[in-house]
Amino acid sequence: MEVILEATGLNTFYGRSHILFDVDLHVAAGETVCLMGRNGAGKTTTFRSLMGLTVPRSGRVVFRGRECTRLAPYRKARIGMGLVPEDRRVFGPFTVRENLELGRIPGRSGDWNADTVFEQFPTLARFASRLGGTLSGGEQQMLAIARALMGNPDVLMLDEPSEGLSPVMVGSLKELILNLKEKKTTILLSEQNIRFAMSVSDRVVVIDKGHVVHRSGIEAFRQDEAVQKRYLAV
Ligand code: ATP
């Protein structure tokens, strides 16, 4: 399988604070890989490093065979990296439809457009004319993911998508991800919700204090209660 996104030896700092230590990870075409770790483990920093929002001090990010460690985030979006950040950032004063239009990326095309997105997200279709800021947290998360899909990314990167969602919305998110997997979407997500992560992922990479401490297929992870207890809140 083609490796879509690969990071090797990432060392990332905020000022003098060394946050990521030699982080390696990769995502192959059609896979759903979950980066797991507690609060503050370094999940968001890993996403920021991959996307170029914080440039790692050393290490490499390769996307579809192209070295892009220092490429600006908007250019990474143009080559097919689609990030839904932890804070979602729906545009409150714009309608749902306008939010989706803002997700279009020049030069990128594919199966996703307003029609196919509305088919996938019927609730958003019903709320097409509502302002983004009036949606619930869960609906905003769906809108943020839908907007990222409008850019037809080659990898969809979801930073803690289940955070703050009601159990019902987590269920909808699970259904959505399983649906995207059926469409062979390549997904990298981060999570601390073990049950949710296990229900959607093919592989996990566990990070703790900025170090990758475990990586395995989902079945091995499911059976490894020691790792779950040691590095994740269970
Ligand atoms: P969370 O679930 O809390 O988002 P996370 O695994 O995504 O956790 P990060 O946000 O990547 O973790 O944070 C990793 C470490 O970096 C933490 O110790 C955090 O306190 C620190 N950190 C995050 N942002 C900054 C910053 N702007 N300046 C300095 N330290 C930071």
Residues whose N, C-alpha, C, O or C-beta is under 5 A from the ligand:
A	BS01	ATP	Y14 I19 R38 N39 G40 A41 G42 K43 T44 T45 T46
